[in-house]
Structures are given as C-alpha cells and as structure tokens.
Amino acid sequence: MHTQNTFVPVTPQTSTAPLVVLRRKQVEERTGLSRSTLYHYIKLGNFPKPMALGPRVVGWLESDVNSWITDRVTVRRDDKTD
C-alpha cells in the first residue's frame, strides 16, 4: 500500500543560510511552551503555524521560531522602559 505525502513548498531565503526545520519537541524546548500552550497560541494567531512535512508530521522553520522569540524579548524590553 502506497500513501502519498503532502508537502508544503517553502520559498527560498535570499541569504545562503540553510533552512532548518524544527519538530514540535524542539520548539517546546526553545520556547519553554507546553504542547497545549503552543497550539493555543497558534489558534489565536500569536505563534507561527507549522508546515506539513508528511501526512502526520509537522515542523516549524527555525527562523520563524527565532523571530517569535526575538519579538517576545523586544516586547519585554519595551515594557520595562515605560
């Protein structure tokens, strides 16, 4: 039995940095978010949506996760300067 995989095309970055895809556990480790909080934030539009890597596999671009973390740090710093 052969199953067809579904892949989401990724637009290449303009830099020469390789695209790195993080799996859910890696995202949880980097952000400190639990699985349920991660998906809650995605539902609210407060965290990048994952991309399909296969029929039951998703991942996030490392650059998207890093940008989200950087944005959170910026907000925190801005709140401290007020």
C-alpha positions, -999 to 999 in steps of 0.1 A, spaced: 0 0 0 15 33 -10 5 66 6 11 99 -10 29 125 12 18 161 12 45 187 12 42 224 16 66 244 -7 89 268 11 100 300 -6 138 300 -6 155 326 16 176 353 -1 206 345 22 228 315 19 217 302 53 202 268 51 165 263 60 163 244 93 130 227 103 123 222 140 100 195 152 74 201 180 96 190 209 124 212 197 100 241 195 88 234 230 124 233 243 134 265 226 103 285 237 95 269 270 59 264 260 39 233 266 23 215 237 -12 227 246 0 263 250 19 262 217 -12 251 198 -34 276 218 -11 304 207 -13 291 171 -51 291 172 -50 327 185 -26 337 157 2 345 183 26 319 171 37 308 136 17 280 121 36 247 114 41 234 79 32 199 69 62 176 64 42 145 58 8 130 64 11 132 102 43 152 106 47 190 111 76 213 116 84 250 120 111 270 103 138 278 128 138 313 115 101 318 123 106 304 158 136 326 164 117 357 151 89 349 175 113 346 204 131 379 194 97 396 193 88 384 228 122 398 241 116 431 224 81 434 239 95 426 273 122 452 270 98 478 258 75 472 287 105 477 311 114 511 296 79 526 301 
